[in-house]
Amino acid sequence: MIPPLHPVVIGRIIGAYGILGWVRILSFTEKNDNIFYYSPYFIIVQSTWKEIFLDKWKLIGKRYIVKIRGVSNRNSAQSLSRCNIIIDETQFPCINDDEYYWKDLIGCVVITVQGSLLGEIISIIETTANDVLVVKMCQYNLCKIKNCLIPFLIKRVIKNINLVTRTVTVDWDPNF
């Protein structure tokens, strides 16, 4: 079994469900059921890559449960708890030049339109109003804050995204 060349975590197994080998999962995809549109899936069990296949899935309340091929009892299912569900990024659909996957923005350097270095994007928060960049402020910032939250508003706040140079230019006051 060959592990993915460009692994991306799209979910997590969070525990066993019932006694027949089903597991509860948490999806990290934009729409929770998008996790089921990918294949193959990989997990890392005891430092070893393992390819898994989903036989069935169901929505129970607000969570999904899945039946993984070859997992037939609660103990086997429980042993997979806290395993990330991984795919190869080549499975992602192609997007337009003005669209971005969150994974592409993580690690980009954030610079103000005045040329000041703010820091590095460490995560992105989804809110009902708009997404928010979490920027780990560089050690040179004068406001002594560790993280800065910047709304992901194209043209208003986000002035330029250059994935080649891994920079995001923003019109944002770091003291805000």
N, C-alpha and C positions, 0 to 999 in steps of 0.2 A: 504494500500500500504506500503510495507516494503522497506525502502531505501537501497541502496547497502551497504554491510558490509565494502568493500574496495573501496571507490569511487576514480575514476580517471577522471579528466577533459580531454576530447578528442576534444573539440570544443567550440564554443561560438555562440550564436544568436546575430547578430550585428544590426538587424533592420528589419522593415517591407519591403515587396516588393509588390507593387501593392495594389489593393483594395480587393482582394479575400482571404486574410489571409495567404499568403505565407510569409516566412521570409528568410532573407539572413543569411548565416552561414559562419563561419571561422573554418576550420578544423585544428586541431593540430596534426593529424596523419601524418606519414612519407609520404605516398602518400595521397593527399587530399581526394580522393574518398574512401579510406579505412574506413572513418567514417561511411559509409553506411553498413558496414559488421557486425555491432554490433546491438544488441537488447536484452533487452529493454534499452531505454534511460531515463535519469532522469534530471530534472532541479529543481532548488530551486526558488520558487516564493513567495515573502513576507514571508521568513523564513520557508516555508513549502515545503517538498519534493513532487514532482509531477512526475508521470511516463508519458512519451509522446510516441506516435507512429507516425512514418512518413508514410504518404500515398504515396507521390511522391517526387521526387527530380530531378532537372535539373541543367545543367551547363550553366550559362549566362555569357559570357565573360570569366573571370578568377575566378568567384565566383559561389558558389552553392546556389541555393534557394531550400527550402523544404516546403512542405505542411504538416503541423502537423494536425493530426486527431482532429476535434472539434474546430479548429481555423478557422473561416469563414469570418473574416473581418479585415480591416487594424488596427482598434483600438485594437482588441484582439492580433493581431500579434505584434503590437508595444509594448504592455504591457510585452512582453517576451524579449525585447531588453536587452542586456547585461547579459542574463542568460547563465551560463556555461552549456554545454552538458556533461553529466556525465554517465559513465558506471561503472560496477563492474569490478575490475581488473581480476577476474576469467574468464572473457570473452576473455582475450588476448590469442593468440595461445602460445603453449609451445615453448620454445626456447632451443637451445643447451647451454651447460655449459659455452662455451666461448663467448656467446652473452649476451647482457644486454639491458634492456629497460631503457630509460633515467630516468624514474621515480625511478628506483632502485638506480641510482647513485646520485640523488639529496639528499643532507644531509650527504653524505659520507665524512669522514675526509681524507685530502690529506697529505701524508707524503713523504719526499724525500728519496732517497735510502741511504742518509747519516743519516737518522733518524730525520730530522728536521720537525716539524709540520708547514705546510703552512697555512692550514685553512680548510674551508668546501665548498663543491661544492654547489652553489646556483642556477645554471642554466647551460644549455648547448646550444651553438649556432651552428646552422647548416651552414656550408659554402660550397662552391663548391669544395674546396680542401680537407677538412676534418672537422670533428666536433671539437668544442673547448669547454673545460671545463671553466666555470667562477667560480673562487674560491675566496670566501670572506676570505681575509687574516686574520690570528689571530692577536690579539692585541700585540703579542710579536715580530712581524716581524720588522726587522731593516730598511727595505727600505721605510717604511711609506706609502705604497700604500694600498688602500682599497680592490681592486680586482686584481686578477692575471688571465691572460688568458693562458691556457695550451692546446696545441694541443692534440687531442685524437688520438694518434698514438700508437697502440698496439706494444709492444716490443721495439720501439725506445724511446718513452717517457713514456708511461704507462707500468710499469713493472709488476704490480700485482693489481688485483681487488679482494677484499675479502668481499663479501656481508654479510657474517656472522658477521664479526667484523666491517663492514661498513667503511673499509679503502681502499684507493687507493694509491699505492706506485708509485712515479714518479721519473724519472731521469730528473730533471729540476732545473735550477738556479732561485731562486725567484727574483733575481735582473735583470733578462732578460727582 
